[in-house]
């Protein structure tokens, strides 16, 4: 079981040698982009779940002064709108990162135009 234990120093040295993120300059550029894409996709999933809650959710407000409560959907509609805007930003960012990753991954074509 102890053969699987790796020290922090060994991992740090591997990173410095380029063995974790790749050995070429292109691989070193592509790996962080892939990580950013994965993070943005997880963030997008979370935002979409919150959007579903915002538009489907209802709240009950009981006023201390026995006055008229606000319409139940009004606060969630505003939150849903903000989250929808953020969702679009994430879609755009993922598309940009995937395009950048594609450009770095594809071999350059010197014989064109």
C-alpha positions as CSV (number, residue, x, y, z in Angstrom):
1,X,0.0,0.0,0.0
2,X,2.9,2.4,0.7
3,X,4.1,2.1,-2.9
4,X,1.1,4.4,-3.9
5,X,2.2,7.2,-1.6
6,X,3.9,10.1,-3.4
7,X,5.4,13.0,-1.6
8,X,4.3,16.6,-2.2
9,X,7.9,17.4,-3.3
10,X,7.8,14.7,-6.0
11,X,4.5,16.0,-7.3
12,X,5.9,19.6,-7.4
13,X,9.0,18.4,-9.3
14,X,6.8,16.5,-11.8
15,X,4.9,19.7,-12.5
16,X,8.1,21.6,-13.0
17,X,9.3,18.9,-15.4
18,X,6.1,19.3,-17.4
19,X,5.1,15.6,-17.0
20,X,1.7,16.5,-15.5
21,X,0.5,19.0,-18.0
22,X,2.4,17.6,-21.0
23,X,5.8,17.8,-22.3
24,X,5.4,20.1,-25.3
25,X,4.4,23.7,-25.3
26,X,1.1,23.0,-27.0
27,X,0.2,20.3,-24.4
28,X,1.0,22.8,-21.7
29,X,-1.4,25.3,-23.2
30,X,-4.1,22.8,-24.0
31,X,-4.4,21.2,-20.5
32,X,-5.4,24.4,-18.6
33,X,-8.0,25.2,-21.3
34,X,-9.5,21.8,-20.8
35,X,-9.6,22.4,-17.1
36,X,-11.3,25.8,-17.6
37,X,-13.9,24.1,-19.9
38,X,-14.7,21.5,-17.3
39,X,-15.1,24.1,-14.6
40,X,-17.3,26.2,-16.8
41,X,-19.5,23.2,-17.6
42,X,-19.9,22.3,-13.9
43,X,-20.8,26.0,-13.2
44,X,-23.3,25.9,-16.0
45,X,-25.0,22.8,-14.6
46,X,-25.3,24.6,-11.2
47,X,-26.7,27.7,-12.8
48,X,-29.2,25.8,-14.8
49,X,-30.4,24.0,-11.7
50,X,-30.8,27.4,-10.0
51,X,-32.7,28.7,-13.0
52,X,-35.1,25.8,-12.8
53,X,-35.6,26.5,-9.1
54,X,-36.1,30.3,-9.6
55,X,-38.8,29.9,-12.2
56,X,-40.6,26.9,-10.7
57,X,-40.2,27.9,-7.1
58,X,-42.7,29.7,-5.0
59,X,-42.3,31.5,-1.7
60,X,-44.7,32.3,1.0
61,X,-44.4,35.7,2.7
62,X,-46.1,36.5,6.0
63,X,-46.0,40.1,6.8
64,X,-45.4,41.2,10.4
65,X,-47.8,44.1,10.1
66,X,-50.6,42.0,8.5
67,X,-50.2,44.0,5.3
68,X,-50.5,42.7,1.7
69,X,-47.5,40.4,0.7
70,X,-45.7,41.0,-2.6
71,X,-46.6,38.9,-5.6
72,X,-45.0,35.5,-5.0
73,X,-43.2,35.1,-8.3
74,X,-41.7,38.7,-8.5
75,X,-38.5,38.1,-6.5
76,X,-37.7,34.8,-8.3
77,X,-38.4,36.2,-11.8
78,X,-35.7,38.8,-11.2
79,X,-33.3,36.2,-9.9
80,X,-34.1,33.9,-12.8
81,X,-33.3,36.7,-15.3
82,X,-29.9,37.3,-13.7
83,X,-29.1,33.6,-13.7
84,X,-30.2,33.4,-17.4
85,X,-27.8,36.2,-18.3
86,X,-25.0,34.4,-16.5
87,X,-26.0,31.1,-18.2
88,X,-25.4,32.9,-21.6
89,X,-22.0,34.2,-20.5
90,X,-21.0,30.6,-19.5
91,X,-22.2,29.3,-22.9
92,X,-20.2,31.9,-24.7
93,X,-17.1,31.3,-22.6
94,X,-17.3,27.5,-23.1
95,X,-17.6,28.1,-26.9
96,X,-14.5,30.4,-26.8
97,X,-12.5,28.0,-24.8
98,X,-13.4,25.0,-27.0
99,X,-12.5,27.0,-30.1
100,X,-9.2,28.0,-28.6
101,X,-8.6,24.3,-27.6
102,X,-9.4,23.2,-31.2
103,X,-7.0,25.8,-32.7
104,X,-4.2,24.6,-30.4
105,X,-5.0,20.9,-31.0
106,X,-5.2,21.0,-34.8
107,X,-2.0,21.0,-36.8
108,X,-1.3,24.2,-38.6
109,X,-2.0,24.2,-42.3
110,X,0.9,26.0,-44.1
111,X,-0.2,25.1,-47.6
112,X,-3.4,27.1,-47.7
113,X,-4.5,30.5,-48.9
